[in-house]
Amino acid sequence: MNYLLINHIPFGKGHAPNHFVVGDMWLEDLRAQARAWSPYGCLAVAAPCVDHIPVEVSGSFHLVEVNLQEEEFNIFPLPYYSSWKTFVQVYRAVKSQLDQACQWASIVQADYGGHPIPLGQIGWSIAEKHNKKGIWVFDGADPFPRLERYVAEESNPLKRLFKHRMVKRFESFCTQAIAEADLVFAHNASVVERFEPVWNQRCHRFNRSFVRQQMLLSNQQVDGRVQQILDKSQPLRLVIAGRQTPIKAPDHVLRAMAIALKQGVELELDIIGDGESLAPCKQLAQDLGIANRVRFLGSVPYGQPLFDLLSQAHIMVITNLTAEISRNVFLGMALGLPLILYRNSGTDDLIERSKSGVLVPSGNIEALSQSLVDAAQNRQQLPQLIRNGLKLAQAQTLERTHIHRAEIAAACGASKYA
């Protein structure tokens, strides 16, 4: 069976034929999906291809070049669009090339990514036309809180009304897709709740994990992490990582840290990643008088360089303002980092059941600051968070997740030929 992923994350052209540039984390995910599907058939991804790919649209921290002849997946290149103007220009070509890709496939997987019209939404009707098995996917985020913020930020009332109608139209499409799909894979508890009236036995929820088996700490490494975190001779070191954007609220962490420092606790912070909020955060650290406590480390390649930096920290702070399960949740758990998180419906149940982190009311900087003070003053409570998080990460690796998904998809696909 041929399995087609329709995904909006672009590839860049490489320096030789059949070579492509791709985000490192997205590549890890693709490789895991291809390996999981290999017992059943071939896997390909239909995705935009551009001459030059900026890292900020790559779905990753860093870019790498790959030779498809050495990979277990193939690519159906599509035209790229990121605005209404470019969408109109390439729409016919996108439809035509998706039509060819869907004809190759036995199973078509699509999701909500892409602006202004999701690429998966375009491909969904094409797959249906060719009578292909269809799998609709909600990845780490519930897209609708972000879309609602996108509408609310529009100052022009006519444009705001248009955007509002487009969001409602897409919500209606998702409702219908869930009801009609052969399978639905969700990696966020929020969408299960949102679409509860049409959620059915063909819908499956998984936790979103980028943790590879070899990343998991050994018992000896856990003991070392515990000794490190209990050493009060060193400041409690915090870390935030990823694209630094307003919806991830890195400024909240700086403001909370400044309040905590005034209470006499010793804290330091590493900020890993670039993004539109980075320059404002550097200025804010100066304005708050804590610049000497903060290191801005920029973009770091996904893999051991990133893991080594994260392992220097004691606690990972995650302050997403929209409902999603950040890839940092399981990454932090796997590396022995207790978590302090803003509450959101994408992760609350997971954290509460596993007792692997501290949940703080979303947007409440005072409460976030108090959680930092409590962590610094009561370090003896942190080792149990480390052990609880690692136990969960061991059961929810990237490989296990994709193997489970592949088993369900293969059973569904095989039913077509029975």
Phi, psi and omega per residue, in radians:
M1 nan 2.365 3.091
N2 -1.631 2.233 -3.067
Y3 -1.949 2.110 -3.123
L4 -1.923 2.195 2.983
L5 -1.705 2.177 2.980
I6 -1.737 2.026 -3.024
N7 -2.447 2.444 -3.045
H8 -1.446 -0.230 -3.080
I9 -1.226 2.139 -2.984
P10 -1.400 2.774 2.929
F11 -1.854 2.643 3.005
G12 -1.829 2.717 3.103
K13 -1.279 2.388 3.141
G14 -1.526 -2.975 -3.058
H15 -1.574 0.032 3.142
A16 -2.611 2.823 3.094
P17 -0.989 2.451 3.120
N18 1.226 0.180 3.070
H19 -1.824 2.418 -3.138
F20 -2.369 2.647 3.048
V21 -1.770 2.351 -3.023
V22 -2.579 2.681 3.072
G23 -1.123 2.452 -3.010
D24 -1.151 -0.721 3.138
M25 -1.223 -0.675 3.106
W26 -1.116 -0.649 3.092
L27 -1.112 -0.756 3.106
E28 -1.010 -0.756 -3.121
D29 -1.148 -0.762 3.128
L30 -1.073 -0.768 -3.140
R31 -1.091 -0.714 3.130
A32 -1.142 -0.691 3.101
Q33 -1.136 -0.731 -3.132
A34 -1.122 -0.745 3.122
R35 -1.123 -0.720 -3.124
A36 -1.145 -0.579 -3.096
W37 -1.506 -0.267 -3.012
S38 -0.975 -0.556 3.094
P39 -1.170 -0.270 -3.022
Y40 -1.932 -0.357 -3.107
G41 2.799 -2.720 -3.070
C42 -1.783 2.650 3.122
L43 -2.149 2.421 3.059
A44 -2.440 2.739 3.100
V45 -2.106 2.259 3.001
A46 -1.669 1.945 -3.024
A47 -2.568 2.723 3.088
P48 -1.072 2.576 3.075
C49 -2.244 2.212 -3.086
V50 -2.148 2.805 3.116
D51 -1.147 -0.716 -3.132
H52 -2.356 2.225 -3.097
I53 -1.863 2.030 3.053
P54 -1.254 2.528 -3.091
V55 -1.100 -0.495 -3.070
E56 -1.208 -0.268 3.087
V57 -1.892 0.172 -3.006
S58 -1.567 -0.084 -3.094
G59 1.219 0.353 -3.017
S60 -2.605 -3.135 3.078
F61 -1.573 -0.392 -2.932
H62 -2.680 2.856 -3.119
L63 -2.000 2.517 3.070
V64 -2.368 2.747 3.089
E65 -1.844 2.367 -3.121
V66 -2.208 2.675 3.039
N67 -1.821 2.021 -3.066
L68 -1.049 -0.437 3.111
Q69 -1.163 -0.297 3.137
E70 -1.795 0.022 -3.101
E71 -1.867 2.855 -3.140
E72 -1.707 0.242 3.089
F73 -2.350 2.818 3.094
N74 -2.111 3.037 -3.074
I75 -2.267 2.364 2.888
F76 -1.825 1.758 -3.085
P77 -1.189 2.425 3.108
L78 -2.132 2.741 2.994
P79 -1.142 2.639 -3.099
Y80 -1.748 2.441 3.013
Y81 -2.458 2.614 3.133
S82 -2.544 0.194 3.131
S83 -2.690 2.954 3.101
W84 -1.093 -0.657 -3.119
K85 -1.093 -0.882 -3.114
T86 -1.241 -0.543 3.099
F87 -1.069 -0.827 3.136
V88 -1.073 -0.673 -3.094
Q89 -1.156 -0.618 -3.002
V90 -1.924 0.009 -3.002
Y91 -0.953 -0.851 -3.109
R92 -1.081 -0.721 -3.140
A93 -1.168 -0.688 3.103
V94 -1.059 -0.825 -3.136
K95 -1.070 -0.762 -3.106
S96 -1.102 -0.768 -3.094
Q97 -1.296 -0.582 3.034
L98 -1.154 -0.577 3.108
D99 -1.091 -0.761 3.111
Q100 -1.115 -0.745 -3.125
A101 -1.122 -0.738 -3.121
C102 -1.164 -0.566 3.087
Q103 -1.143 -0.560 3.090
W104 -1.188 -0.552 -2.927
A105 -1.467 2.682 2.898
S106 -1.676 -0.638 -3.133
I107 -2.237 2.358 3.126
V108 -2.065 2.169 3.088
Q109 -1.889 2.252 -3.129
A110 -2.326 2.752 3.127
D111 -2.475 -2.972 -2.959
Y112 -1.581 0.009 -3.004
G113 -1.317 2.572 3.090
G114 2.132 2.491 -3.106
H115 -2.357 2.386 0.125
P116 -1.554 -0.258 3.084
I117 -2.036 2.191 -3.133
P118 -0.992 2.374 3.137
L119 -1.079 -0.663 3.128
G120 -1.128 -0.554 3.119
Q121 -1.153 -0.658 3.093
I122 -1.158 -0.774 -3.086
G123 -1.261 -0.393 -3.053
W124 -1.071 -0.822 -3.132
S125 -1.222 -0.526 3.103
I126 -1.180 -0.769 3.101
A127 -1.082 -0.692 3.125
E128 -1.113 -0.708 3.131
K129 -1.046 -0.644 -3.117
H130 -1.574 0.146 3.082
N131 1.037 0.736 3.114
K132 -1.613 2.654 2.988
K133 -1.113 2.368 -3.077
G134 -2.089 2.269 3.086
I135 -2.081 2.090 3.086
W136 -1.701 2.362 -3.045
V137 -2.140 2.300 2.886
F138 -1.844 1.993 -3.071
D139 -1.360 -2.523 -2.995
G140 -1.112 -0.556 -3.043
A141 -1.801 2.608 2.808
D142 -1.412 1.989 -2.999
P143 -1.239 -0.331 -2.948
F144 -1.289 -0.644 3.019
P145 -1.026 -0.666 3.098
R146 -1.164 -0.737 3.132
L147 -1.129 -0.635 3.109
E148 -1.162 -0.655 3.051
R149 -1.138 -0.694 3.106
Y150 -1.034 -0.713 3.105
V151 -1.198 -0.807 -3.066
A152 -1.121 -0.488 -3.119
E153 -1.389 -0.129 3.132
E154 -1.364 2.093 -3.091
S155 -1.426 -0.492 -3.140
N156 -1.347 2.094 -3.047
P157 -1.097 -0.624 3.133
L158 -1.209 -0.750 3.091
K159 -1.137 -0.657 3.126
R160 -1.103 -0.715 3.103
L161 -1.112 -0.753 3.129
F162 -1.074 -0.805 -3.135
K163 -1.116 -0.685 3.118
H164 -1.053 -0.766 3.141
R165 -1.155 -0.646 3.115
M166 -1.132 -0.691 3.114
V167 -1.132 -0.766 3.129
K168 -1.116 -0.663 3.110
R169 -1.112 -0.715 3.141
F170 -1.209 -0.626 3.085
E171 -1.097 -0.681 3.079
S172 -1.129 -0.704 3.094
F173 -1.063 -0.800 -3.130
C174 -1.085 -0.694 3.108
T175 -1.034 -0.785 3.137
Q176 -1.199 -0.705 -3.141
A177 -1.069 -0.738 3.118
I178 -1.085 -0.763 -3.094
A179 -1.161 -0.561 -3.020
E180 -1.795 -0.274 -3.042
A181 -1.107 2.598 3.011
D182 -1.174 -0.622 3.056
L183 -2.565 2.667 2.973
V184 -2.240 2.239 3.046
F185 -1.954 2.153 3.122
A186 -2.131 2.441 3.108
H187 -2.058 0.508 -3.114
N188 -2.661 2.199 -3.117
A189 -1.149 -0.438 -3.085
S190 -1.095 -0.704 -3.099
V191 -1.246 -0.498 3.074
V192 -1.081 -0.783 3.113
E193 -1.176 -0.730 -3.098
R194 -1.075 -0.725 -3.053
F195 -1.852 0.471 -3.090
E196 -0.909 -0.665 -3.125
P197 -1.079 -0.480 -3.120
V198 -1.939 0.004 3.116
W199 -1.157 2.356 -2.994
N200 -2.493 -3.031 -3.054
Q201 -1.193 -0.244 3.092
R202 -1.540 -0.020 -3.098
C203 -1.721 2.349 -3.080
H204 -2.299 2.369 3.118
R205 -1.951 2.357 3.097
F206 -2.225 2.624 2.981
N207 -1.363 2.523 -3.082
R208 -1.483 2.037 -3.091
S209 -2.363 2.331 3.007
F210 -1.901 0.297 -3.071
V211 -1.394 2.126 3.028
R212 -1.541 2.651 -3.080
Q213 -0.959 -0.697 -3.077
Q214 -1.276 -0.181 3.117
M215 -1.396 -0.368 -3.014
L216 -1.152 2.427 -3.114
L217 -1.262 2.521 2.999
S218 -1.401 2.937 3.106
N219 -1.034 -0.674 3.131
Q220 -1.137 -0.698 3.118
Q221 -1.178 -0.615 3.091
V222 -1.100 -0.764 3.112
D223 -1.037 -0.705 3.101
G224 -1.124 -0.702 3.103
R225 -1.093 -0.727 -3.134
V226 -1.096 -0.797 3.106
Q227 -1.057 -0.708 -3.135
Q228 -1.095 -0.760 -3.038
I229 -1.341 -0.411 3.135
L230 -1.519 -0.104 -3.120
D231 -1.335 1.695 -3.066
K232 -1.345 -0.049 3.073
S233 -1.290 -0.237 3.132
Q234 -1.932 2.523 3.051
P235 -1.041 2.650 3.037
L236 -1.266 2.053 -3.061
R237 -1.691 2.168 3.120
L238 -1.766 2.739 3.057
V239 -2.488 2.463 2.901
I240 -2.210 2.528 -3.019
A241 -2.514 2.565 3.086
G242 2.166 -2.965 3.062
R243 -1.165 2.159 -3.111
Q244 -1.536 1.708 -3.071
T245 -2.253 2.844 -3.103
P246 -0.998 -0.649 -3.088
I247 -1.258 -0.177 3.059
K248 -1.749 -0.054 2.943
A249 0.883 0.871 3.076
P250 -1.117 -0.475 3.106
D251 -1.113 -0.528 3.108
H252 -1.105 -0.683 -3.140
V253 -1.133 -0.730 3.114
L254 -1.104 -0.781 -3.132
R255 -1.142 -0.725 3.114
A256 -1.134 -0.689 3.130
M257 -1.117 -0.729 3.130
A258 -1.067 -0.711 3.107
I259 -1.136 -0.759 -3.124
A260 -1.119 -0.700 -3.137
L261 -1.077 -0.591 3.115
K262 -1.167 -0.320 3.103
Q263 -1.572 0.072 2.996
G264 1.656 0.041 3.110
V265 -1.459 2.677 -3.127
E266 -1.725 1.998 -3.111
L267 -2.304 2.590 2.950
E268 -2.357 2.732 -3.064
L269 -2.394 2.320 2.958
D270 -1.860 2.304 3.051
I271 -1.996 2.002 -3.100
I272 -1.893 2.218 3.108
G273 2.091 2.766 3.088
D274 -1.865 -3.109 3.108
G275 2.515 3.020 -3.028
E276 -1.147 -0.370 -3.139
S277 -1.543 -0.078 -3.027
L278 -1.152 -0.899 -3.130
A279 -1.071 -0.797 3.070
P280 -1.038 -0.611 3.128
C281 -1.210 -0.643 3.068
K282 -1.079 -0.733 3.111
Q283 -1.177 -0.689 3.139
L284 -1.109 -0.704 3.107
A285 -1.045 -0.693 3.065
Q286 -1.122 -0.833 -3.094
D287 -1.091 -0.602 -3.129
L288 -1.437 -0.141 3.139
G289 1.305 0.465 -3.118
I290 -2.110 0.282 -3.079
A291 -1.032 -0.538 3.133
N292 -1.295 -0.129 3.129
R293 -1.816 -0.033 -3.019
V294 -2.142 2.321 3.022
R295 -1.940 2.186 3.048
F296 -1.734 1.890 -2.958
L297 -1.725 -0.079 3.098
G298 1.223 -2.897 -3.120
S299 -1.329 2.377 -3.124
V300 -2.219 2.337 3.138
P301 -0.985 2.435 3.073
Y302 -1.202 2.365 -3.085
G303 2.238 -2.705 -3.000
Q304 -1.022 -0.690 3.088
P305 -0.988 -0.738 3.107
L306 -1.206 -0.784 -3.106
F307 -1.074 -0.677 3.131
D308 -1.104 -0.719 3.113
L309 -1.155 -0.779 3.138
L310 -1.075 -0.610 -3.110
S311 -1.222 -0.234 3.051
Q312 -1.327 -0.302 -3.103
A313 -1.533 2.877 3.067
H314 -1.758 -0.599 -3.034
I315 -2.441 2.433 3.008
M316 -1.767 2.292 3.128
V317 -1.900 2.255 -3.105
I318 -2.216 1.992 -3.020
T319 -2.137 0.772 3.095
N320 -1.102 2.388 -3.108
L321 -1.664 -0.092 3.096
T322 -2.099 2.835 -3.027
A323 -1.295 1.932 3.049
E324 -2.827 2.847 2.972
I325 -1.810 1.784 -3.114
S326 -1.057 2.473 3.081
R327 -1.105 -0.307 3.113
N328 -1.276 -0.297 -3.117
V329 -1.063 -1.000 -3.111
F330 -1.317 -0.507 3.077
L331 -1.081 -0.807 3.098
G332 -1.062 -0.776 3.130
M333 -1.043 -0.779 -3.093
A334 -1.115 -0.541 -3.087
L335 -1.655 0.142 3.076
G336 1.350 0.572 3.127
L337 -1.857 2.012 2.977
P338 -1.037 2.610 -3.054
L339 -1.938 2.431 2.897
I340 -2.082 2.093 -2.982
L341 -2.291 2.610 2.866
Y342 -1.240 2.482 3.055
R343 -1.122 2.390 2.885
N344 -2.754 2.678 -3.000
S345 -1.150 -0.226 3.106
G346 -1.312 -0.415 -3.045
T347 -2.275 -0.206 -3.008
D348 -0.968 -0.884 -3.085
D349 -1.102 -0.706 3.130
L350 -1.042 -0.829 -3.100
I351 -1.229 -0.705 -3.114
E352 -1.150 -0.735 -3.114
R353 -1.208 -0.675 -3.069
S354 -1.521 -0.262 -3.090
K355 0.915 0.835 -3.062
S356 -1.914 0.091 -3.117
G357 -2.877 3.094 3.125
V358 -1.940 2.142 -3.126
L359 -1.696 2.343 -3.085
V360 -2.146 2.441 3.090
P361 -0.920 2.298 -3.059
S362 -1.045 2.299 3.091
G363 1.392 -0.031 -3.091
N364 -1.588 1.657 -3.061
I365 -1.177 -0.635 3.109
E366 -1.079 -0.770 3.127
A367 -1.168 -0.643 3.092
L368 -1.105 -0.760 3.109
S369 -1.061 -0.746 -3.131
Q370 -1.128 -0.593 3.104
S371 -1.150 -0.612 3.088
L372 -1.190 -0.715 3.098
V373 -1.089 -0.806 -3.132
D374 -1.060 -0.723 -3.139
A375 -1.122 -0.718 -3.123
A376 -1.213 -0.621 -3.080
Q377 -1.520 -0.325 -3.084
N378 -2.248 1.017 -3.067
R379 -1.106 -0.423 -3.107
Q380 -1.119 -0.252 3.102
Q381 -1.481 -0.238 -3.022
L382 -1.342 -0.617 -3.128
P383 -0.984 -0.638 3.140
Q384 -1.172 -0.581 3.061
L385 -1.115 -0.673 3.105
I386 -1.055 -0.870 -3.076
R387 -1.163 -0.697 3.124
N388 -1.127 -0.736 -3.140
G389 -1.148 -0.732 -3.138
L390 -1.128 -0.684 3.112
K391 -1.037 -0.722 3.126
L392 -1.211 -0.739 -3.131
A393 -1.098 -0.621 3.133
Q394 -1.088 -0.552 -3.102
A395 -1.575 -0.119 -3.001
Q396 -2.300 0.883 -3.132
T397 -1.343 2.873 3.087
L398 -1.021 -0.775 -3.112
E399 -1.084 -0.837 -3.111
R400 -1.096 -0.705 -3.135
T401 -1.074 -0.832 -3.095
H402 -1.264 -0.570 3.055
I403 -1.096 -0.766 3.123
H404 -1.107 -0.795 3.111
R405 -1.067 -0.729 -3.123
A406 -1.122 -0.685 3.113
E407 -1.063 -0.758 -3.139
I408 -1.168 -0.768 -3.118
A409 -1.148 -0.711 -3.124
A410 -1.118 -0.715 3.104
A411 -1.104 -0.689 3.104
C412 -1.151 -0.809 -3.127
G413 -1.120 -0.673 -3.119
A414 -1.142 -0.503 -3.116
S415 -1.110 -0.422 3.120
K416 -1.157 -0.545 -3.027
Y417 -1.766 -0.022 -3.103
A418 -1.175 nan nan
